[in-house]
Amino acid sequence: MTEINPERQNGKKQRIRYSGEYRMNAAKMVLIDGFSTGRAAASLGCTQESIRTWVRKYRSRILPKPQMTVEEENRLLKKENSRLQMELEFLKKAAAYFAKESK
């Protein structure tokens, strides 16, 4: 879980390194279990700022992304289709122009 070196170097505390799994579980405590960052930090023995950082980092991995409705997806696909048709028309005209020039 953590690597702790209790010895002090140059009078300073050694930095504690938490594993990715430990950080992910701490973020889950806040995002899924409903703990506040302060309560999670107190129960895990780390700082609130660490918990906040981990929550920001792992939020997209833990919480599912909202699904698009069929109507939204259809609208986006129609928009993309329109753009692709315009590009195709442009390429056809460009090919015809260069074919005429090369003769």
N, C-alpha and C positions, 0 to 999 in steps of 0.2 A: 504494500500500500504506500508507505512513505519511507523515505530514506532520511534518517535523523542522525546527525553527527553531533553529539552533545558537547564536544570540545569546542572551545572558542578559538578563533583565529584572529590575532591582532585585536583582541578585546571585543570582537563582534560576534553575534550569534551566527551560526551557519544557517544558510538558507535551506528550508525544508522543500524537498522535491516530491510532489505527489504524482502518482501514476495517472495515466489517462482514464483508466477505469474508475479510479477514486474520484477524479474530477467529474466524470460523467454521472456517477451515482449522486454526488453532491448536487449537481444541477437538476437531476431527477427529483430530489427531495423538494426543491423549490417549485419546479414546473409541474410535476405530477402529484406529489403528496401534499402540496399546499403549504409547506413550511415557509416562513419568512426568511429572508437572507440572514437576519440576525440570529434567529433560532437555529437555523441550519449550521451557521458558523459556530455557535456556542456548543452545539451537540457534537460537532466534528473537531473542534479545537483548532480552527483556522480563522482567518479574518473575514469580515463581511465583504470586503473589497474582492478578495479571492473568489468568494462564492458568486458575486455579481459578474465578475469576469468570466467565470466558467459557465454561468447561465447564458450570457450573451454568446459565447463561443458554441455551446452545444444545443441551443434552442432549436435550430433548424433540423438537427439530427433526432431530437427527442419528440418534438411536437409534429404531428402530421400536417402537411400543407393542405390548405383548403382546396377542394376540388372545384373545377369550373363547371358551371351548368352547361347543359347541351346547347342552350341558346348562345351563351358567351363563346363557346368553342366554335359553333357554327359561324358566328359573326367574324371571329378571327380568321377562320379558314377561308371565308368568302373574301375578306380583305387581302389575304395572302394570294389567293387565286387571281384576283384582279391585278395585283402588282406583277405577278408572274406572266399574265397575259400581255400586259403592257411591255414588259421586257422582251417577250417573244416577238411581238410585233416590231419592236425597234431592231432586234437582231435580224429579222427577215428583211427589213428595209435596208439595213446596213449591208447585208450579204448581197442583195440585189444591186445596190449602188456599186460595190466593189467588183462584182462580176461584170457589170457594164463597163467600168473603167478599165478592166484588164483586157477587154477585147480590142 
